[in-house]
Amino acid sequence: MHKLILPLLIFFSCITASHADGEKPSSVDNLNAIGQGNGSIALSWSRPNDNVGVIGYNLYRDGNYFTTLFDSTSYVDTGLSNGKQYSYYVVAFDKARNYSGKSERASASTGSGDSSSGGSPTQESAPGDGRPGAPQGLSAQAISGSEIRLSWQQPSGYVTGYNLYRNGSYFVTVKGSTSYVDNEVSSGNDYVYYVIAFGDGEYSGKSERVSANTGGSESSPPPPESQPANDEPSSSTVPSGYQLVFSDEFDGGSIDSGKWSTRYRWGPNLTINNEKQYYVDIQQNPDFGHSPFYVGGGKLQISASRTPDHLRGQANSQPYLSGAMTTFGKFTMKYGYLEMRAKMPRGKGLWPAFWLLHNDSNGIKPEIDIMEMLGDNPQVVYQTYHYYENYSLRSTPSFQAPGSDYSSNYHVFGMRWEPGKIVWYVDGRETNRYESGNVSSERMYILVNLALGGSWAGSPDGSTSFPATYSIDYIRAYEAQ
């Protein structure tokens, strides 16, 4: 939609080639924390190395983000409670918003006037026994058609809470307990669970998965991944004389980093269109504490969830977590046929999309929206082309492709791109076309994302169920032989 592209194109016009690198800065060294005795702690560290130059630092106190600094390697944290010890670490970032790993931790007390070592700045590991171990003994038992009781054993290490995952998506955080009753399930369905422990910004591995059926079966190892319900075939329209040049069937157990980046090219900290999600970049920030992606059973799931309270600081205070993937820097195409087989999420404020974007910030800055949908109107998808002419944004009409409920079944969304022509398809049927000399002749890359809120989609409301899942069977690109 035109509401999507305008901020992107304005932003891209400001991007320089030096900002497009993908190299992370090295981790911050020599972090020192010294108590000042007046409710403040002085922090200092060494500037790390980076190929284009570090421009800023995210600071974390007791595992939670609290401020960002630019062009400084020292900071005084004020307004703290006297006589209390605080733990810190720092993450550096460069002009392209590549993020370093975490620094070693340093701690200090506000009451002593010096560091926690009793006189000299020190670095520390996590409290207690360090990083939490993975929870053991997870069990799941249906206690009614709408409730499943979960319980597990407290693992080793310092633990302050647990993130619970249902069918691969986060759904709740539990603190002060090793049990939980999930009452957001439906009768007669299978549900698969796992648990991750956390403490002081450290996260355990996943527990073993267990499953339960709300028809009454007790916990058991989850069955082999199978095709989702309503997974009947849908039609493709690959033009004759075309050969496959890119594909992902999502048959592995994780996202293929050789094909995809889990971030927009402008990084996770720029939010467009007044959207309300934070896109978790699991490749650049694997210790974020939540993943919106799940690969299993030959499908990719991108899930939108409410942001847990302990992750709000890291998520720029956005109320929702979601995912985006792009082939920027990994695959581009100029003309050809592109298609995706997918099932859409349903609910107010949900905005799934599948699109192509210009690889270069010069020229007419084209964007081809192969498919966008508003979750509160799942009977219609939108297909649009945008470009710049004489520094002004131009867009085709927002072509509509009405159909059955796109959130109940899998459908194939395709687009054929030729010189002067774009043709859109749904399930092998032509739905719209645009012919003009303004059609892109530039190389473009693939994007797929699940946005929430914003100027066009509106905010989620009480009718929107979370987690909301955008399920993708495959993405394939073809070029003429």
C-alpha positions, 0 to 999 in steps of 0.5 A: 500500500502507498502508506507503507512505501512513503516513509521507506523511500524517504528513508532510503534516499538518505542511506549511503553505501557505507551504511549497508554493511553487515559486519558486527562491531567487536564486543565492548571491553574493560567495562568498569562500574564504580559506586559514587555513594550518592545514588549513582554509579559511574560507568566507563569502557573501551571503544571497540573495533568496527569496519565503519565505526561505532557510533553508539552504545545501548546500556543495560542495568540488571539485564534490562535496557535503560539508555542509549549513548552516542559518541561517548564511552562513559556514563553516570547512572543516577537516581538509584537506590542507596545501598543496593548493588547493580549489574551492567553490560553494554552493547555497541552498534555502528552506522548500519545498526549492526550490534555487537555481542554483550560486554562482560558484566560489571557491578557496583553498589551505590552505598560503598563509593566503590565497585562491588569488589571493595575498591577496584572495578570488577567484571562479573558473571551472572548471579548465583550459578550463572546462566539458567539451565534448561527446565526439566520434567515438563509435563502437560495435562488437559484438565478440561476442553479449554484448559491445559496444566503445565508444570516443570522443575526449577533448573540450575542457575539464577532464575527469575522467570520463565517464558512459555511457548505454545506451538512454537510461539511465545504466549506468557511469562511466569514468575514465582512459580513452576506451573501454569494453567493455559486457558486459551486453548480450544477443545479437541486440539493438540498443543505442543509446549516448551519452556525457557528460563531466564535470569539477569538477562540470561536465557536457558536453552529450550526444555524438551517439548511435550504435547497435550490434547484438549480431548483429555490425553496426558502429556507425551512427546510431540508427534512428528510435525505434520501438515496443518489442518486445511492444507489442501493443494492450491494452484500455481502459475509458473510461466513456461520457459522459466527456471527456478533461481531461488527457493526456500521450502522451509524443510530444515529446522531453522531459518537459512541464513544463507538466504534470509536476514531476520531484519529490514536493511535499515535495522530494527530500531526504525518504526514506520507507518506508526506501527506497533511491533518490534521486529526481533532480529534473531541473527544479529541479537540471538540472546534477545530472549524471544523468537517470532520464528518457528520452522517445522513440518515444512513450514515457516511460522512468523508469530506476533505476540504481546511483548513481555514486560521484561523485554519492553526496554529491549523492544523500544517499548513497542507493545508487540513482537513480530518478525520480518525476513529479507533477501537483501544482500543475498538474492535479487532479481530483475524480471521473472515470476515470484510466488509464495504459498501461505496462510494468513493470520486473522485479527484486527491490527494484523498486517501480513505482507509479501513484497519486492523492494528496490536494491538501490536507493537511486532511480525510481525506488520501486516497490511491488506489493505481491500481497498485503492483507488486513487481518480484520478483512481476510476475504481480500488481499491487496496488490500494488506497485509504487515508484518515484517520478520527479521526486514524487511518490506515484502508486497504482490503485490498490488493486483488490483480489477478493476471495475466500477467507485467506486465513482459513486455508493456504493459498498461492500468491504470485506475480509475473514481472516483465519489461513494462508489465506486472501481472498478479495472481492468486491460486493460479488465477490472474487477479490484476495487471499493470502495464506502463513504461514506469514499471521497474527495470531495477534489481529488487529483493524479497521481503516477508513480514507481519506488521501490527497496528499503524495508519492503515491496519489500525490497532489490535483490539479485544477481538485479536487473539495472540499469538497470531501466526503467518504460516508460509509453505514455500517461497520460489522465484523464477527467471526466463531461460 
